[in-house]
Amino acid sequence: MKELEKETTGIKFFFTNRVMMVRPVSFGFNDQTAASNFFQINRQIDDVNALALAEFDTMVEVLKANGIGVLVLEDNANKVRPDAIFPNNWFSTHKNKMYLYPMLAPNRRLERRQDIIKKLKKEGGYKIIIDLSDYENQNVFLEGTGSMIFNHRSKKIYAALSPRTHKSLVKKMADELNYEPVIFTANDENGNAIYHTNVMLTIGNGFAVLCLESITKEEDKRHVIKNLNADGLEIFEITFEQMHNFCGNMLQLTNNKGEPLLVMSQQAKNNFSPLMLSIIQRFTKILVVSIPTIETVGGGGARCMMGEVY
């Protein structure tokens, strides 16, 4: 897949114009992830998979209509995979390589299907597959681009430690890619570790959206700010409330014209101020998708639904 380098506001940053998404068949509240994901809400909704499916299909249509290539792969009903709709946690793609990651919840490990891996390998032309899933036997986890925010321009990995993001594996990935790790801790307002970095930090085209108040250690706060500034990114702070409404869970892509396009949910858009939205639009076009069932029951947002295909 072609990797696009876009020059905007004087800053070069690498994004892809193609994503992989998994169409769900057994979406629902995942009891096995609830202990660490406080974004999930166990609401009793009739035919919840049908609602999620409708949101998913509409999102795919919106992405395609705006010049994003979407590889849609189907989940199957032979096993229950309530979080299959969030594939970015079990794989990531890089030049000539694809990584497979160790997942905390046993039912999420079922998402690493060999048929999907083969299709991805063919789609991206990846010659090397590096499988880190054996670390599950050691209870050591790293959940893909949920755990890690890659800044491919500055060659850094930003990662907030949690039960799903182990420091040793962040460092291993940094060594593998010859990237610099930027590791810190982030907690919600109740002192709970934030389960995935990608709900509190988005790195976009010349900017970063960050829930800074979640980084309670001053040394960590200085470390993250210093690195984002060194990357040439303008930092926009969001509150805990905005974070819980998925304002930190967005994905920067490019369309088929090479123009920057930031995907966010309707819930996120509703919780940004008009001023903030207007400022972000100086850096990138905004694309809004409506996924309220997926966000509420699944505890993951628009970013979580898309795995980049580089």
C-alpha positions in Angstrom: 0.0 0.0 0.0 1.3 3.4 -0.9 2.4 5.5 2.0 1.6 9.1 1.5 3.7 12.0 2.7 1.6 15.2 2.9 3.0 18.7 3.4 0.6 20.9 5.3 1.3 24.0 7.5 5.0 23.3 6.9 5.0 19.9 8.6 5.5 16.6 7.0 3.7 13.6 8.5 3.0 10.1 7.2 -0.5 8.8 6.9 -2.2 6.0 5.0 -5.2 6.3 2.7 -6.4 2.7 3.3 -7.8 0.9 6.4 -9.0 -2.5 7.3 -12.3 -3.0 9.1 -14.1 -6.1 10.4 -17.9 -6.4 9.9 -19.4 -7.8 13.2 -21.6 -10.8 13.7 -21.5 -11.1 17.5 -20.9 -7.5 18.8 -21.9 -6.9 22.4 -20.8 -6.0 25.8 -17.5 -7.9 26.6 -17.4 -9.1 30.2 -13.8 -10.1 29.7 -12.6 -6.5 29.0 -14.8 -4.6 31.4 -12.4 -4.8 34.3 -10.0 -2.5 32.5 -12.2 -0.6 30.0 -14.3 1.9 31.9 -15.7 3.4 28.7 -18.0 0.3 28.3 -21.5 0.6 29.5 -23.5 -2.6 29.9 -26.8 -1.4 28.5 -29.5 -4.0 27.6 -30.2 -3.2 23.9 -32.4 -5.5 21.8 -30.5 -6.9 18.8 -27.4 -4.9 19.6 -25.4 -6.5 16.8 -27.9 -5.3 14.2 -27.5 -1.7 15.5 -23.7 -2.0 15.5 -23.8 -3.5 12.0 -25.9 -0.6 10.6 -23.5 1.9 12.2 -20.5 0.0 10.8 -21.9 -0.2 7.2 -22.8 3.5 7.2 -19.3 4.4 8.4 -17.7 2.3 5.6 -19.9 4.2 3.1 -18.9 7.5 4.5 -15.2 6.7 4.4 -15.3 5.4 0.8 -17.4 8.4 -0.3 -14.6 10.7 1.0 -11.8 8.9 -0.8 -10.6 6.4 1.8 -9.9 2.9 0.7 -11.6 0.4 3.0 -10.8 -3.3 3.1 -13.9 -4.9 4.7 -13.4 -8.3 6.2 -16.2 -10.4 7.7 -16.3 -11.8 11.2 -17.9 -15.3 11.3 -20.2 -16.9 13.7 -18.1 -20.0 14.6 -16.8 -18.2 17.7 -18.2 -15.3 19.8 -15.9 -12.3 19.3 -17.8 -9.3 20.8 -14.9 -6.9 20.1 -14.0 -8.1 16.5 -15.2 -4.7 15.3 -12.0 -3.2 16.9 -9.2 -4.9 14.9 -6.5 -2.2 15.4 -5.6 -3.8 18.7 -4.3 -7.1 17.4 -2.2 -6.0 14.4 -0.3 -3.1 12.9 1.4 -2.7 9.5 4.7 -1.2 8.5 6.9 -1.2 5.5 7.2 -4.9 4.4 6.1 -6.0 7.9 3.0 -6.8 9.9 3.0 -7.3 13.7 0.6 -9.4 15.6 0.1 -8.5 19.3 -0.7 -10.2 22.6 -4.2 -9.4 23.9 -5.3 -9.4 27.5 -8.8 -10.9 27.1 -8.9 -14.5 26.0 -11.9 -13.9 23.7 -10.1 -11.1 22.0 -7.2 -13.5 21.1 -9.7 -15.2 18.8 -9.7 -12.1 16.6 -6.3 -13.1 15.2 -7.7 -15.3 12.5 -5.3 -16.8 10.0 -7.6 -16.2 7.0 -7.7 -12.5 7.9 -3.9 -12.4 8.4 -3.4 -14.0 4.9 -5.7 -11.4 3.3 -3.9 -8.6 5.0 -0.6 -10.0 4.0 -1.7 -10.1 0.4 -3.3 -6.7 0.4 -0.2 -4.9 1.8 2.4 -7.2 0.2 4.0 -7.8 3.6 7.0 -10.1 3.4 7.5 -10.5 7.1 5.0 -11.3 9.9 6.3 -10.8 13.4 4.0 -12.6 15.9 4.3 -11.4 19.5 1.2 -13.3 20.8 3.3 -15.8 22.7 3.8 -13.1 25.4 0.2 -13.9 26.4 1.6 -17.0 28.1 3.6 -14.6 30.3 0.7 -12.3 31.0 2.5 -9.6 29.2 0.4 -7.6 26.7 0.6 -4.9 24.1 -2.6 -4.1 22.2 -1.5 -2.7 18.9 -2.4 0.9 18.0 -4.7 1.0 21.0 -1.6 0.8 23.2 0.8 2.7 21.0 0.4 5.9 19.1 3.0 5.9 16.3 4.4 9.2 15.1 6.0 7.9 11.9 7.4 11.3 11.0 9.5 11.7 14.2 9.9 7.9 14.7 8.4 7.8 18.1 6.0 5.6 20.0 3.8 7.2 22.6 2.4 4.7 25.1 0.4 5.0 28.4 1.1 2.0 30.6 -1.9 -0.1 31.6 -2.8 -3.8 32.1 -3.0 -3.9 28.3 0.3 -2.0 27.6 3.5 -3.5 29.1 6.6 -1.3 29.3 8.9 -4.1 28.1 7.0 -4.7 24.9 6.7 -1.0 24.1 10.5 -0.9 24.3 10.8 -4.0 22.2 8.6 -2.4 19.5 10.7 0.7 19.6 13.9 -1.3 19.2 12.3 -3.3 16.3 11.3 -0.2 14.4 14.3 2.0 15.5 11.8 4.4 17.1 12.1 6.3 20.4 9.6 5.2 23.1 7.8 8.0 25.0 6.3 6.0 27.9 4.1 7.5 30.7 1.2 6.7 33.0 -2.3 8.1 32.5 -5.3 7.7 34.8 -8.9 8.7 34.7 -10.5 10.9 37.3 -11.0 7.9 39.6 -7.4 6.9 39.5 -7.9 4.0 37.1 -5.3 3.4 34.5 -6.6 4.4 31.1 -6.9 1.2 29.2 -5.6 2.4 25.8 -3.4 5.4 24.9 -5.6 6.0 21.8 -8.5 7.3 23.9 -6.5 10.1 25.5 -4.1 11.0 22.7 -4.5 11.6 18.9 -1.6 12.7 16.8 -2.7 14.5 13.6 -1.4 16.6 10.8 0.6 19.1 12.7 -1.3 18.8 16.0 -2.0 16.6 18.9 -5.2 16.2 21.0 -4.3 15.2 24.5 -6.1 14.7 27.8 -3.2 16.2 29.7 -5.0 16.1 33.1 -4.9 12.3 32.9 -1.1 12.4 33.2 -0.8 13.0 36.9 2.9 12.7 37.3 4.6 16.0 36.6 7.7 14.4 35.2 5.6 12.3 32.8 3.6 15.4 31.8 6.8 17.4 31.0 8.2 14.4 29.1 5.1 14.1 26.9 4.8 17.8 26.2 8.5 18.1 25.5 8.3 15.3 22.9 5.1 16.5 21.2 6.6 20.0 21.0 9.9 18.6 19.6 7.7 16.8 17.0 6.4 20.2 15.9 2.9 19.5 17.0 0.5 22.1 18.3 -1.2 20.6 21.5 -4.9 20.9 22.1 -6.0 19.8 25.6 -9.2 18.0 26.3 -10.9 17.4 29.6 -11.8 14.1 31.2 -15.4 14.6 30.1 -14.3 15.2 26.5 -12.1 12.1 26.7 -15.0 10.0 27.9 -16.9 11.3 24.9 -14.1 10.0 22.6 -12.6 13.4 21.7 -9.2 11.8 22.0 -10.1 8.7 19.9 -9.7 9.9 16.3 -7.6 8.8 13.3 -5.7 11.0 10.9 -5.8 9.6 7.3 -5.4 11.0 3.8 -7.9 10.7 1.1 -7.2 9.6 -2.5 -6.1 13.1 -3.4 -3.5 13.2 -0.6 -5.5 15.6 1.5 -5.5 15.2 5.3 -8.7 13.9 6.7 -9.4 13.4 10.5 -12.1 10.7 11.3 -14.0 11.4 14.5 -17.4 10.2 15.9 -20.5 12.4 16.1 -20.3 12.1 19.9 -16.7 13.5 19.8 -17.7 16.3 17.5 -20.6 17.2 19.7 -18.2 17.6 22.7 -15.7 19.8 21.0 -16.4 23.5 21.1 -17.1 25.2 17.8 -13.8 27.2 18.3 -11.8 24.0 18.8 -13.3 22.4 15.7 -12.5 25.5 13.6 -8.9 25.4 14.8 -8.5 21.7 14.0 -9.9 22.4 10.5 -7.0 24.6 9.8 -4.9 21.5 9.9 -7.2 18.9 8.4 -10.6 18.2 7.0 -12.9 16.6 9.5 -15.0 13.5 8.7 -17.7 12.6 11.1 -19.3 9.2 11.6 -22.2 8.3 13.9 -21.5 5.1 16.0 -23.3 5.6 19.4 -24.1 1.9 20.0 -20.5 0.8 19.2 -19.0 3.5 21.5 -21.4 2.9 24.4 -21.6 -0.9 24.5 -18.1 -1.6 23.1 -16.2 1.1 24.8 -14.2 1.9 21.7 -14.6 4.6 19.1 -14.0 5.5 15.5 -10.2 5.1 15.7 -10.5 1.7 17.2 -12.6 0.4 14.3 -9.8 1.1 11.7 -6.6 -0.7 11.3 -4.2 1.2 9.0 -3.0 -0.6 5.9 0.4 0.9 5.0 
